[in-house]
Amino acid sequence: MVSTDFDTERAYNDEQFAAQTVSKSERMKVALGYFGPGQFIPVHAPDSDVTIAVQSGTGVIREGSEEHIVEPGDVVVVKAGTDRGVRADDTELEALLVTAPPPSDAEHDPVRAGIRRDEFDPQADDG
């Protein structure tokens, strides 16, 4: 059994969002996400479902072409293959991130590219 909490795992990064993996198997990955003001997970569409439960702060979760404003207590579920991203507003944002199955390393290439270019939606300029 894994038992932890947001306070124990809390780790912020001045450069980009931080994710503390608390459990991972072939079927599921559970992480705690820590976003400084304006930090984000770039829009990408891995072949896994994701559930995002906001613990504190406010922000936006992209689901396809929709943007959902979120606050503490909100839970958003995005199906596999759907564009998604998370961005903190001008406050710190903390959220539980559950993906099933865990995305592959290759599926996270758009995330790394978006962070490197400081683009929430790296695909926005493709059209």
N, C-alpha and C positions, 0 to 999 in steps of 0.2 A: 504494500500500500504506500502511496505517496501522499504526504500531508505537508502542506506549506501554506503560505499566505502572501499577499501582495507586499506587506511590510518586509518580510524576510527576504524576498527575492528582488526587491526594488533595486534597480540599477539604471541610471540614465546615462546617455552618451551625448556629448555636446554636438557631435557631427551628424548623427542619424538616430532613428528609433532604436530601441534595444528590446530584444526578446529573450526571455529566460525560459528555456525549455525545462519543464518540470516532469514530463513523462513522454516517452515515445516508443511506439511499437510499429509493426508492419501495418497495422490497421488505423492507428490514430496518433496524433501529436497534440500535446497540450502545452501551451506556452503562455507566459504573462508578458504582455506588451507594455512598454513604457515609452511614451512619446513626449518629447519636449514641445513647447509651443511651435506650431507650424510644421513639426516633423510628420513623416508619412511613410506608409508602405505603398509604393507605386502600384498603379492599376496593372493587373495581370490576370490571367485566366487559367490557373492550373486545373488538372483533372481531379479535383478533390472538393468535397463540401467543406464549408467553414462556418463555424458559429462564433460570433463575436459578442461578448457580454461586457458592457462598459461598467467599470468599477468606479472611476472618478474622472472628472473633467468633461469637456465637450468637444465635439468634432463632427466629421462627415465620414460616412461609409458609402462608397460607390458600389452599386449593384447594377451591372449592365450600364444603361444610360441614366439610371436614377441615382440621385444623391440623397441620402437620408441623414438628417441632422440628428445626432445622438447625444445623450446625456446619461448620468449614472442611473443604472437600473435597466437601460435599454438592451435588448438582445436582438441581433440581426443574424439571419441565416442566409447564406448565399450558396446556391447549388454549383456543383462541379461544372467547369467549362464556361462559367459566367465571369465577365470582367468584374474585378473587385479591387478595392483599395481602401486604405484607412488614412485619415489625415486629422491631426489635432488642430483645434482652433488656436486662439492665442493663450491657451492654458495648457498645463500638462494633462495628458490623457493616459489612463491606465485601463487595460482591457484584458480579459481572458480570451485567448484565441485557440479554438479547437478545430483541427483539420483532420478529415478522414477520407481516404488514407492520406498520409503525409505527402506533400508535393515532392517531386524529385528535384535534385540539384539543378537540372536543366530547366525545369519549370520556373525556377527562381532567377534565371538569367534576366528577364525583364525587370525584376525587382532591383537587382544589382545595377543594371544599366540606368534605370530611372533615378536611383539614389546618386549615382556617379554624375548624372547630368542635372540633378536637382529638379526633376520633373515628376509631378504626381501622376500625370497621365502621359507616359512616353509615346502612346499610340495616337495622341490627339493631332499631331502634325503629319501623320501618315496619309491622311485623306486629302 
